[in-house]
Amino acid sequence: MNHIYIWFGGRSTFFALGFFTVGSVLAFHDKLSVTYVSLAGAIQALIAVKSVAQDYHDRSLVPPVGGDN
């Protein structure tokens, strides 16, 4: 599954595209509800928080560039 995330540019983009597609189909069929919108928004927020936390963790593992040599 990682190669799909990498191809889309990350986990957030992959899920955002999925939620957009499903939301568009539901909207065109007049079935889009507040429940779906709030659920999709909550999931996107959790994915964004996880991505930020993972990026922060990955950045802390990289040694600083330059410094005293």
C-alpha positions in Angstrom: 0.0 0.0 0.0 3.0 2.3 0.5 3.7 2.6 -3.2 0.1 3.9 -3.7 0.6 6.5 -1.0 3.9 7.5 -2.5 2.4 7.8 -6.0 -0.4 10.1 -4.7 2.2 12.2 -2.8 1.1 11.0 0.7 -1.5 9.5 2.8 -3.5 12.7 3.2 -3.8 13.3 -0.6 -4.9 9.7 -1.2 -7.7 9.9 1.3 -8.7 13.4 0.3 -9.1 12.2 -3.3 -11.2 9.3 -2.1 -13.5 11.4 0.1 -13.8 14.0 -2.7 -14.9 11.3 -5.2 -17.4 9.7 -2.8 -18.7 13.1 -1.7 -19.1 14.2 -5.3 -21.1 11.1 -6.3 -23.3 11.4 -3.2 -23.9 15.1 -4.0 -24.9 14.4 -7.6 -27.4 11.8 -6.4 -28.7 14.2 -3.7 -27.6 11.8 -0.9 -24.9 13.9 0.7 -25.5 14.2 4.4 -24.1 16.2 7.2 -23.0 12.9 8.8 -20.8 12.0 5.9 -19.3 15.4 5.7 -18.5 15.5 9.4 -17.1 11.9 9.4 -14.9 12.6 6.4 -13.7 15.9 8.0 -12.9 14.1 11.2 -11.0 11.3 9.4 -9.0 13.9 7.3 -8.1 15.8 10.5 -6.8 12.6 12.2 -4.8 11.7 9.1 -3.3 15.2 8.9 -2.4 15.1 12.6 -0.8 11.7 12.1 1.2 12.9 9.1 2.5 15.9 11.0 3.5 13.8 13.9 5.3 11.3 11.6 7.0 14.1 9.7 8.2 15.6 13.0 9.5 12.2 14.2 11.3 11.6 10.8 12.9 15.1 11.0 14.2 14.4 14.5 15.9 11.2 13.2 18.0 13.2 10.6 21.2 14.5 11.9 21.6 18.3 11.5 23.5 19.6 8.5 26.7 21.5 9.0 27.8 22.2 12.6 31.2 21.7 14.1 33.5 19.5 11.9 
